[in-house]
Amino acid sequence: MVRPVQGVFAGSPADFNGDGRDDIITFTHGALADVYVGLSTGSGFLGGAKWHDFFALPGETPLTGDFNGDGKDDIVTFTQGTSGDVFVALSTGTNFGPGVKWNDFFSLAGEVPAVGDVNGDGLDDIITFTRNTAADVYVALSTGTGFQGGAKWNDFFGLAGEYPGVADVNADGKADIVVFTQGSTADVFVGLSTGTGFQGATKWHEYFSLPGESPRLGDFNGDGATDIATFTTNPAADVYVALSDRQGTFVGTSVKWNDFFGLTGEFPYTGDYNGDGKDDAVVFTHNTSADVFTALSTGTGFQGATKWNDFFGLPGETTL
């Protein structure tokens, strides 16, 4: 797949028509740079429909979020490189409008961009982790029609090789920053949002998501606080979850929520695909069959995998 060098996608919302169910999206990149959406019916994803015919060129990093606060998630692409331009295409509910530059210098090459409403105003903002020795975190707040200039919200969070993400882990309405160190310690640190900055890193779990696994963020039990999941993406294909207690801990030893979901080479993601308030798991096989399987959350585990689409997200595309 064409992804940022780090291959970091911890999760972002994808309800493009505002019906309360998350959908799936694929960015083809290449010369055409088409964008296809598969809307959720609550029990499957419709066949992919083209929602944009030129967005997210090769080497760019596309993500999703509701940047104008109308209840429908939009698309954003970070050109990265040296220009650091950021383009947004707003959702109409049936397609994405034209790509418009919302910021002209944010998230350079080698950085990891993310999306979340960090100040709790109902508009998703953009965040970038420099992931170098400085380990700075910058935020550009959304005005609804553009992103403000980048401001430093934390000066030491997310080192090179760590896996950062953004989500509201304490259910206060403001998205926080999370990092999975992976490596030998496999710690998980959180920097809570104050609305104007991120607090210093606090350890919320001391052994979760080992090297080679794919960590994700989502509210898997529907209590309003974001939890953590990790997909082993190996022949065992286990999925583990640790729930947030909102107070400073992803609770206890991680618990296996599914014992066969997300094989080696497949791409797992999370979202509320049936609209019941609990985030589920989805996996894109990313092979010639291009199947999409979903495992719905019961609040205490993920059900068995069910095929929700049989041709979506080919090799080389970015699927979310």
KALINWO-V210524 format. One record per helix or strand of 3 or more residues. SS is the DSSP state (helix for helix, strand for strand). FROM is the first residue (numbers start at 1). LEN is the number of residues. If there is no record, write none. Layout:
ss=SS from=FROM len=LEN
ss=SS from=FROM len=LEN
//
This chain:
ss=strand from=24 len=4
ss=strand from=35 len=4
ss=strand from=49 len=4
ss=strand from=61 len=5
ss=strand from=74 len=5
ss=strand from=86 len=4
ss=strand from=100 len=4
ss=strand from=112 len=5
ss=strand from=125 len=5
ss=strand from=137 len=4
ss=strand from=151 len=4
ss=strand from=163 len=5
ss=strand from=176 len=5
ss=strand from=188 len=4
ss=strand from=202 len=4
ss=strand from=214 len=5
ss=strand from=227 len=5
ss=strand from=239 len=4
ss=strand from=255 len=4
ss=strand from=267 len=5
ss=strand from=280 len=5
ss=strand from=292 len=4
ss=strand from=306 len=4
//
